[in-house]
Structures are given as C-alpha cells and as structure tokens.
Amino acid sequence: MRGRDAKHIPLALLASLFGGGKGEHKLHEEIWQAVMDLPLFDGLDADERARLRELALRLLADKAFSGAGGIEVDDGMATAIAAFAALPVLNIGYEGYEGWREIVVYPGEFIYDGEHMDEDGIVHHVRDTRSGEAMQGGPMVLSWEDVEHSGQGEGFNVVIHEFAHKLDMKNGAANGQPPLHSGMSPAEWAREFQSAYDDLCRRVDRGEDTVIDPYATESPAEFFAVLTEYFFEVPDLLQQVYPAVYEQLVR
C-alpha cells in the first residue's frame, strides 16, 4: 500500500470534519462523459446509462461530500465518485445506500485509527494505512488518488469496494453476506462464497501468485468487497476463477 503521504484521521475527530447539508454538488457534464468512456462502463446500453445517471444524481442530492487533508471536493470529483457508486445498484435500486450521509475525501491514502472486531468477537486497536473506509451507519472515507485509478477494467475500484461494504452493512456488521433478493438462498450464497474464500486463503498461504488480490483473504467482508470490484471491473476473469461466486453476484 502507498503509505508515504498518508494523512492521520483519528475516528474520534472524524465528526468534526463534516460540513454542510446534502445536495451541495451538481453533476459535471464534461466529467460525466469522460467517466462514461472508461472501460468499466463498456457494454452499457442507452437505457442503462440513463438509469445510471439518475442514480448518480440521486446520490449527489443525498450525500454530503467533504474534503479533508487539504483537498476541496468539486463537482467533477463528486460526479466521478457518484458514477462509480451508481453501478453496483443499477439493477437493485438506491435503497441499499440509504441510512448514512457523509463521504469524506482525502488527497491520498490516510491512516485509519480505530477499533476492529474479529470473527471471534474480540476487539483490537487498529492503526494502518487505507485507501478507503466504510463505517456502519456512519461516513465513508475515500482516497482521491485511488478514485482516479479506478474504472480502468483492471480489477481495482475503491469506490465500488467501499460501497459494497455499505451494501453488506444493511443487515448488520459487514460479514460478506448482504441482504439478498427474494428467491435467493442465503445458505447457497454462504456456501459458495465460503468455498471460494477458503480456496483463495489456501493459495495465498502457499505463496501462490493469485490473480485475485490477496487482500481479499483479510476477512469474508473484504472477500465480498474485493470480488465485487472484480465482478464489475473484470467480470470474465472472476467468472473463470470463481464461477459459482460470479453466478451469485449475477443473481
């Protein structure tokens, strides 16, 4: 991770950075068109692009964007973030993003200083460098440098990653099992994701050079968020490596 120029952000002070109300940023037409030309959005037809735009406009009206670490969020930056964020909910609806309001943007990676509960329920103090952070019921923090590297069709998209965590948190703490559509089987979802997660963990533990980012082995929640990035950025690769997980995400 690129931690050289990381900014420090203690969680206890995070609330003091929040400003203003909602709807302060407008869609920037030139940036919107530029973002739509990225490989991420290849294959979307005119109707899908129109629906994506409506979702992005709703997000711009619903969320307050705040700059931190010496950066000011302009309409173009907010538009790019909104475009990326709209894609995961294009066919499931905006409701998954409701219940929180702040997006804080840093120039680059920042230092997360807070607590983390592991799978055994043990709380640990954590201080590390991150490119994004989604907090349950609270704000999202993004590195603008990493936003700029998203959307290239290479399996990396910090916005989609963090918004996947937000979807995961709709039914409690992030654990890799977001709310599913009616008719989907939570047991089948858990089985297929756990099998793929265990497989990737074994490969990483053996020192293999995996095509999936090893960061996905950090936890089931990170596995879901990383594979959601791959689903949108490089779907053919994900389908080849973990076809059962790909099929769950299609559903």
BELKAHU-V723730 format. One record per backbone hydrogen bond with DSSP energy under -1.0 kcal/mol. CO is the residue of the C=O (numbers start at 1). NH is the residue of the N-H. E is the energy in kcal/mol with one decimal. If there is no record, write none. Layout:
co->{CO | CO}
nh->{NH | NH}
e->{E | E}
This chain:
co->{1 | 3 | 7 | 10 | 11 | 13 | 14 | 15 | 28 | 29 | 30 | 31 | 32 | 35 | 38 | 39 | 41 | 45 | 46 | 47 | 48 | 49 | 50 | 51 | 52 | 53 | 54 | 55 | 56 | 57 | 58 | 59 | 64 | 66 | 74 | 75 | 76 | 77 | 78 | 79 | 80 | 81 | 82 | 87 | 89 | 94 | 95 | 101 | 102 | 103 | 104 | 105 | 106 | 107 | 109 | 110 | 111 | 112 | 113 | 114 | 116 | 118 | 122 | 124 | 126 | 128 | 130 | 131 | 133 | 135 | 139 | 140 | 141 | 142 | 143 | 144 | 147 | 151 | 157 | 158 | 159 | 160 | 161 | 162 | 163 | 164 | 165 | 167 | 169 | 181 | 185 | 186 | 187 | 188 | 189 | 190 | 191 | 192 | 193 | 194 | 195 | 196 | 197 | 198 | 199 | 200 | 201 | 202 | 203 | 204 | 208 | 213 | 214 | 215 | 219 | 220 | 221 | 222 | 223 | 224 | 225 | 226 | 227 | 228 | 229 | 230 | 234 | 235 | 236 | 237 | 238 | 242 | 243 | 244 | 245 | 246 | 247}
nh->{3 | 6 | 111 | 13 | 14 | 16 | 17 | 18 | 32 | 33 | 34 | 35 | 36 | 38 | 41 | 42 | 44 | 49 | 50 | 51 | 52 | 53 | 54 | 55 | 56 | 57 | 58 | 59 | 60 | 61 | 62 | 63 | 103 | 105 | 78 | 79 | 80 | 81 | 82 | 83 | 84 | 85 | 86 | 90 | 93 | 97 | 98 | 64 | 140 | 66 | 142 | 68 | 144 | 145 | 7 | 130 | 9 | 128 | 11 | 126 | 124 | 121 | 118 | 116 | 114 | 112 | 110 | 143 | 141 | 138 | 135 | 104 | 133 | 106 | 147 | 148 | 150 | 40 | 161 | 162 | 163 | 164 | 165 | 166 | 167 | 168 | 169 | 170 | 172 | 184 | 189 | 190 | 191 | 192 | 193 | 194 | 195 | 196 | 197 | 198 | 199 | 200 | 201 | 202 | 203 | 204 | 205 | 206 | 208 | 207 | 210 | 216 | 217 | 218 | 223 | 224 | 225 | 226 | 227 | 228 | 229 | 230 | 231 | 232 | 233 | 234 | 238 | 239 | 240 | 241 | 242 | 246 | 247 | 248 | 249 | 250 | 251}
e->{-1.2 | -1.4 | -4.3 | -1.5 | -1.1 | -1.0 | -1.9 | -1.1 | -2.8 | -2.3 | -2.0 | -2.8 | -2.4 | -1.9 | -1.6 | -1.8 | -1.7 | -2.4 | -2.0 | -2.3 | -2.5 | -2.1 | -1.8 | -2.0 | -2.3 | -2.5 | -2.0 | -2.2 | -2.5 | -1.8 | -1.6 | -2.5 | -2.5 | -3.0 | -2.3 | -2.4 | -2.1 | -2.2 | -2.5 | -2.3 | -2.0 | -2.5 | -1.9 | -1.7 | -2.1 | -2.8 | -1.7 | -3.1 | -2.0 | -2.7 | -2.7 | -2.2 | -3.4 | -1.4 | -1.1 | -3.0 | -1.8 | -1.6 | -1.8 | -3.5 | -3.3 | -2.0 | -2.7 | -2.7 | -2.5 | -3.2 | -2.3 | -2.1 | -3.0 | -2.2 | -2.2 | -3.4 | -2.3 | -3.0 | -1.9 | -2.5 | -1.6 | -1.7 | -2.5 | -2.3 | -2.5 | -2.0 | -1.5 | -1.7 | -2.1 | -2.4 | -1.9 | -1.3 | -1.6 | -2.0 | -2.6 | -2.6 | -2.3 | -2.6 | -2.5 | -2.4 | -2.2 | -2.0 | -2.8 | -2.8 | -1.9 | -2.5 | -2.5 | -2.3 | -2.2 | -2.7 | -2.7 | -1.6 | -2.5 | -1.6 | -1.2 | -2.3 | -2.3 | -2.0 | -2.4 | -2.3 | -2.1 | -2.9 | -2.6 | -1.7 | -1.6 | -2.0 | -2.3 | -1.6 | -2.9 | -2.1 | -1.8 | -2.7 | -1.7 | -2.3 | -2.8 | -2.4 | -2.3 | -1.7 | -2.2 | -2.2 | -2.0}
